[in-house]
Amino acid sequence: MDAPHRPDARPGARGADVSDPRSNSLPARVRSDIAHNARVWNYWLGGRDHFPVDRAVGDRVTGMYPSIGEVARADRAFLGRTVRYLAGDAGIGQFLDIGTGLPTAENTHEVAQHTAPDARVMYVDNDPIVLAHARSLLTSSPEGATEYIDADARHPEEILRAARPTLDLERPVAVMLLGILNFVLDTDEALRIVRRLMEAVPSGSYLVLTHPTLELGGEGNEAAMRFWNENATPPITARSRFEFAAFLSGMDLVEPGIVSCARWRPAPGTRAVEVAQFGAVARKR
């Protein structure tokens, strides 16, 4: 586990350009010889922060599972809708976003602080390229706070300890775990992570989850996951609705409950195409 870091919030600072593997600005821990989830996800979202190996694996996965790009976009749009709901209707002013991923449009702090300028956001990730970008790009509104820690989702105690200077854990917090528990292959371990995080926050806090599944269709999804696990990092697993629901046990689901993330409160007048990714928001009693 690396020590926690604080982001560099200097105006106009830029993150590392990883589109060129020869870039001298690359963090020392970055490997360009194996595809990595954060960079492949960035590729599917139309970003530029990826290596040839990421594009090659991303294209192979797309060939096997053509809707993967829709999954990526639906997951990102779900983040925006849930944060707007939480910062607005639910009155939540603090967010713990674990598994940040590479910064892109409508990051958690941007959406939250657009609704509530004094919102406080703590990002958590352990990918060195995400860290390089977060230090320079994830800047806060003057009224709020945006911080970043380099930590592994498997170590909730260290996350909570590092989050305390920024987040008041005596007041409600939205814990965001979007597309991250699928990298914790042991379901019991994943449940322990969620339970420890939610034990540390008070009644009125929220848990926001997305997770891939084989139960919502998507021909080729299982084969694509198998290919990913043989050719990229970190390995991934799908879970059933029953397993997904266990993460939310003892909490009150916000309507419409557990659904394809694309169908969680879509914008009026839009046609939400079902994707093979569960999404849900729940409130701690």
PyMOL commands that set and color helices and strands:
alter all, ss='L'
color gray80, all
select helices_A, chain A and resi 37-44+52-64+68-87+108-115+128-137+156-163+181-183+187-199+221-231+241-246+261-263
alter helices_A, ss='H'
color red, helices_A
select strands_A, chain A and resi 35-36+94-98+120-125+145-150+174-178+206-212+232-233+251-253+259-260+277-284
alter strands_A, ss='S'
color yellow, strands_A
deselect
rebuild
show_as cartoon
